Amino acid sequence: MTKKNIIKEKTFEFAISIIKLTRKLKQNRDFVLADQLLRSWTSIGANIEEAIGGASKKDFISKVIIAHKEARETKYWLRLIEADNPSLGIENYMKEINDIVNITSKIIITSRNNLN
């Protein structure tokens, strides 16, 4: 039986909801925010996938660090969207992105500690 990869599953599932949110933003003609959010978000999942297939532990850590930075950027865009349009109900998105920031942070710390 294959072990479940929580961060891989979380980033994929959240990507689907971000796609739906960006569609709502585009319907509201918030094209710039929608595009920025989609770019930063999709980079998180892509870097997690790359990390999983990393050639070395250092490569793995490097990709998770990039995913972590992109998660923090996504959090920034979500905060802007929330400030601009509070009626969109960003609370669940913020909870999810905070979880992902925390998980990637723990992965980085644990991986660095186990590097030697």
C-alpha positions, 0 to 999 in steps of 0.5 A: 500500500502506498503511503499518503503524501499529505502535502502533495494531496493538500496542494492538489486539492487546494489548487482546484479550489484556487482555480474556482476562486480565480474564475470568480475573480475574473467574472468580477473583472479582477484579472490581475489579482486572479492571474497573480494568485493562479501563478503563485499557487500553481507553482506550489504544487509543481515544486512539491511534485519536483521535490518528490522526484528530486535527485538528492536530499539537497534538491528536495529541500531546495524545491520545498523551499521554493514551494514554501516561498510561493505559499507565502506569496499566495497568502499575500495575494489572498490577503489583498483579495480579501481586503478588496472584496471581503464578500468572496469569503477567503477565510477557508482559503487562508486556513488552507494556505496557512496549513500549507505554509506550516507544513512546508516549514516543518518539512524544511526543518526536518529535512535539514536536520536529517541531511547529515 
